[in-house]
């Protein structure tokens, strides 16, 4: 499934999801409600698209990252593959809590189901194939 990575610039406090969290947004307003902070993602990003955000959760130091690698839809299920990157033992890191995340823009047409239903299950799996979180959504 074709996606495009987004690099939002946030105003205000960072997003502090303590556990792995998957969010799917239909509109800028929906994103604003979820994060309670305006982003610099323009509204045009949502024209014909949805935005998928994956938050890794609390990391106790700097140097942790996450990247959405791929999405694959089969019927009513979308599998989101992510890759974690962590500092190596002995690496110098910032001693501060961080909340790594990644966002992609997905064409709405690639999420349409053949049976006409609007509900989808997004399953996020790591590079080892382990499910780290899931989210059920309805997309028009």
N, C-alpha and C positions, 0 to 999 in steps of 0.2 A: 504494500500500500504506500503510495507516495505521500511524503510529509515534508514540511519545511520547519526547521528549527527557528524559534523565536528567542530574542534576547531582551526581555523586558527590563526597564529601569523603573524601580519602585520609589515612590515618595512615602516617607513615613517609616514605620517600624518594619523590620523584615518579617517574612511569613514564618511562623514558628510552629510547624507541625512536628510533634514529638515522635510520631510513628510514621512508617511509610504510608503515603496517602496519594490516591489517584483522583483527579478532578477533571471533569469534562464540561466545557462552557460553550453555550450557544450564542452568547452575546456579551458585550462589554459590561452591561449592567449586571449580568449574572456574576461575572468575574469580580466586579466591584463589591457586590454583596458578600461573596465568599471571602475576599481578602480584607475588606473594610479599609482599603487603601487604594488610591488611584494609581493605575499603572500608565506607562507610556506606550501601551499597545494601542495603535489607532483602531477606531471602530471598523475601518474598511477591512481589517484582518478577518472579521467575522462574515463578510459578504461571501456566501457560498461555502463557508468553512466553519469548523468547530475548532476549539483549542483544547488540547489535552495537556494537563500539567501532572508531573509526577514529582512528589516531594519525598526525599529519602528518609527524612526524620532527623532527630537530634544527633549530631556528631559532637563529641566533646573537645575536638581540636580542629584547626584548619587543615587543609590538605586532602579533604574528602570531596569526591565529586560523584555525579551520576549523569548518565547519558542515555537517552532513549535511542535505541539502535534500530528497531523495526516494529512495524505493526502488521498483523495478518488477521483478516476477518474470515470466519467460516460460519455461515448462518448468522445466528444471533450473538456470536461471541467474537470479541476482538482480543487477540493476544498481543500484549505490549512487552517487548524484550528490552530490558535495561541492563546497563553495565555499570558496576561500581568501580571506583578507583580510590584507593586508600594510601596514606603515607606508609613508607616502609619503616621497619624498626630502625631507630636511630636518626631518622629524618628530622630536621628542625621544622617545627610547626608552630603556628600561632596558638597560644593557649586561650582560646575563646570558643564558646559554643557556636557551631555553624549549622545551617539548615539547607543542604544542597538540594537543588531541584533542576528540572529541565522541562521545557515546553515545546510542543510542536503544533503546527497548523495542519489540519486534516481536511481534504475536500469532503464536503457533506455528501456528495454523490457516491463516494467510495464506502459510505456507511449505510446506504439504503439497502434494506432487506428485500429479497425477492418475494417474500410472502406478504409484504405490505405492513408488517408490524413495525413499531417504532422503538421497541425496547432492545437494548444491547447490554451485554455484560462485558466490561473491560477487565481482563485479568492481566496483572503485571507480574512477569516472571524475571528472575535474575539470570545471569549467564549459565548457572548450573541447572536451570529449569525449575527452580523452586518458586512457588507463588508467594509474592510478598504482600500483595493486597489486591482487592477487587472492588469494582464500583458498577452498579446497575444504573443505567440512564435511559431516558426516552428522548430521541432526537427526531425533530420534525423534518 
